[in-house]
Amino acid sequence: MIGGLAVVSLAACGTTTPSGDSGKIQVVTSTNVWGSVIKAVGGDAVEVKALLDDPSADPHSYESKPADAALIKDAKLVVFNGGGYDDFFPKLITTEGQKKIEAFPLREHEQDENEHVWYDLHTVRAVAEAAANELGAIAPDKKTQFESNTADFSAKLEELGKKVDGVGKGRKAVATEPIAHYLLDETGAQDVTPEAFSKAIEEESDVPAAALAETNQLVEGKQINVLVDNTQTENQVTKGIVEKAKSAGIPVVAVTETLPEGVTSYLDWMSKQVDALSQALKA
């Protein structure tokens, strides 16, 4: 979908123009979401570069370039999602023994195959803790700072978790794509999206007529309480579902796969989505 994107520094996370003699720990991440988590832990001691920092980018179809491999080779720490989400990234890691963090295996319940683990607040906390350990090993003199930053970050994640915990019990939802699966699951709401619909949208294939009809019926018949829409990979089918939801008076909660333009941190981004989802389910 999106290819040939330029590598950019994670400006949204407060990094400065990268330089080899900055004295900061060089970190490369697959997306700006994980870059923002690392920045929250490392603070001014790290310089983060995200290979995908474009709100319209799709990691599934990103085409890596020689420059990407060079960036990763020079990094002290590399961080990626895993689980099949950003498969281009681990292929670029060629330095033996390089410090790396893969988010997906850190999820407590690995039997769930949904790879969008940045919407699982528990996994995000695990990544932050892993980052504190790895960064502390690289810069032992700053280990206490990293641990303190992680404690603050984790406390705020816990607050977000309390906002959504159980707020959707007895409610039903449809999602145009299962991006916020873990967050929706935390609310206790029942995701009634037809499996064939979700699979087709995620794989960018045609939605089977029966699955589309069933989804339309759920929305137009007001059988759901909220529609969760991934605005980053819209197509004519999902736009149609969103329009039907709005016509039916069903709240539509927008979610994205990477940090939107102008958003400076993971917590800022996720807080807005958590608040929107909580309010919609309480309506």
N, C-alpha and C positions, 0 to 999 in steps of 0.2 A: 504494500500500500504506500509506504513512505520509504524512499531509499535515497542514499547519497547525502544524508544529512551532515552538516558540518559539526565537528566536535566543538563544544563550547565550554567555557568555565561555568561553574554553578553559581552564576551571579545572584540568582534568586535566594541563595543560601548565604549570601554575604561574603563570598570569596573575592579576592583581589585578582588582578591579572597574574597568571601563573608565571613563576620564574624559577630557574634552577637553583638560584642562590637565596631564595626567600627564607630559608631556615625552617620552613614549615614542613610537616609530614605530607608527602604527596599521596593522595588517594584518588583512585579512579573507580567510578561506579557505572553500572549499566544505565540507570535512569536517575533523574533528579529526585525521585522519591527517596531512594536509598541514599542518595547524596545528601539530602536534607537531614536524614537521620544521623549520618556520620558527622555532619557539621554540628548538630545539636550536642553530640558527645565530645567531639574534638575542639569545638570553639575556635579560637584564634590560632590554635596550635596546628591546625590542618588546612590544607589547600585541596579542595575537592574539584574534580572534573567529572562531569556526567556525559557519557557518550550520547545520551538521548535527553535533551533539555527542551524539546519542542512540543508544545501542547497538542499538536496534530500528529505527532509521531506514533508509529506502531512498532513496538519492539519485535513482534512476531515476524515482520517483514523487513527489518532493518538490514541493510547490506554494509558490512564492515569494510574498512579501508586500511591500507598499510599504516596510515598515521595512527589508527586506533591501537594497533598492535604495539607500536612504538611507545605510546602513552602508557599502556598497561605494563610493558616491560620495565619502564622506569619508575613505576609506582611502588611505594613501600607497602601499600595495602590495596587490594581490589575487592569490590563488593558487587554481587549480582543477585538476582532473584532466584534463578533456577526453576526446577519443576517444568521445564519446557517453555518457559515464558520468554527468556532472552538467550536462546541457545547460541547466538552468535558470540556471546561474551566469553564463556569458558574456553572456546576454541582459540581465543587470542592469548590465553595465558600460557606462556612458554618458559618462564623462569622457574627453574626447579626450586622448590621450597619457599616460594613467594607466599606471603601472608594473604589469605583470602577468606572471605565470608560469603557463604551461600545461604540465603534466607530460607528457602523452602524446606530443607531438612531440619530446620530449627523449630518447625511447627510441632506442637505437642502430639497432635493426632495425624500422623502422616498418611493414614489410610484414606483421608479425604484428598482427592486428586485435584481440587481446584487450586491453581497455581497463583492466584492473586492474593498472596499472603500479606501484602502491605495493608490490607483491610482487616487483618487479624491483629488486634492490638497486642495480644500476647506474643505473637511472633515478632512484631516490631520491637517489643521490649527485649526479647531474646537477642535480636540483632544488635540493639544498642549495647547490651551487656557484653556481647562478643566483641564489639568494636572497642569498648573500654579496655578489655583484656589485651587485644592485639595492639592498640595504640600505646597502652601502658608498657608493653614489651619493647616497643620501638623507642619510646621516650620515657624511661622509668622515672625521671625527675618530674614528669607531669601526670603520673599515674593517679595521684590523689585528685587532681583536677578533673581528669576524665571520669573517675568514679563519682565525683560530686555532680558533674553535669548529667551523668546517666541517672542518678537518683532523682534529680529534679525532673528530667524528661519522663522517667517512669511514673512518677507521681502524677504528672499531668495526663499520661495515658490512662492511668487508673481512674482519674476523674471522668475522662471521656467514656470509659467502660461503664461507669455507674449511670451515665446519662442514658445509655441505650439498653442496659440490662433489663430484659423482660418487658420493655415498653410496648412491644408488639404482640403480646400474648392474645390469642383469639382473633388476630387480624390476618389478612391475606395480602400477598404482594405478587406482582409480576415484574420481572426485570428484563429489559431489552437485551442484556448480556450479563452473565453471572460474574461481574467484576467485584461488586460489593457483597459477595456471597457470605463471607464470614461476619461482616458487620450486621447484615440482615439477620443472620442466624442468631447473633447475640441478642437481638431484640425479642426473639421468640416468635416472630411472625412466620407464617407458613408461606413459603415460596411455591406458588402454584403454576409457575411458568411451564408450559409443555416442554418436555425434554428435547423433542425434535426441533422446536423453535430455537431454544438456546444454542443447541449444537450447530444449527445452520448459520445463525448470526455470528457465532464465534469463529466458525470456519470460513466465513465469507462465501457461503454457498446459498443456493435458492432455498427458501423456507418451504417445506412441503405444504400443499394447499390445506390439508386437514389440520396441521399444527397452527397455521396462520388463522384459520377459521376459529379454532378453539381459543386462541389468544384474543382475537377480536371479540368473541362472545364474552369472555371473562371481563374485558374492559367495558364494552358497550352495555353489558348487562349489569354493570356495577357490582360485580361479584368480588372485587378486590378493594382494598383500602388505600393502596399506594402503588404507583408505578415508578420503578427505579430505572433511570435512563442513563446509559453510558454515552455522553455527548461527544466523546472523542472518536467514536467509530460509527457515526450516524450513517444511515442509508435510507432509501425511500420507504422500506418496510418499517423501520423503527420510527421514522418521522410520522408515518401514518398512525402507528400505535399511540404515539405521544399526543397527536391531534385528537384522536378518539378519547383518550383519557381526559384531556382538558375539556372536551365537549361534554363529557359525562360528569364533570366536576370532581374527578379523582386527582388528588395531589400528585404532582410529578416531582421526584427528587433527582436532580442532576448529579452524576458522579463522573469522575475522570480517571484515567490510568496514570497520568503524570501530573505534576504540579502545574496549575494553570498560570498563564502569564500574569505577573504582578504579585503572585503569592510567594511569600518569602520563607516559609517553613512548613514542615510536615504537620506540626500541631495546628497552625493557622488553617491549613487546608482541610485537615481531617475534622477539626472542630466545626467548621461550617457545614460539612456534610453530615456529621453526627447530629447537629442541631436541626438541620432540615429534615432528616429522617425521623427523628424523635417527634418533632412537631407534627409531621404528616401522619404518623401512626397514632398520635394522641387525638387527632382531629375527629 
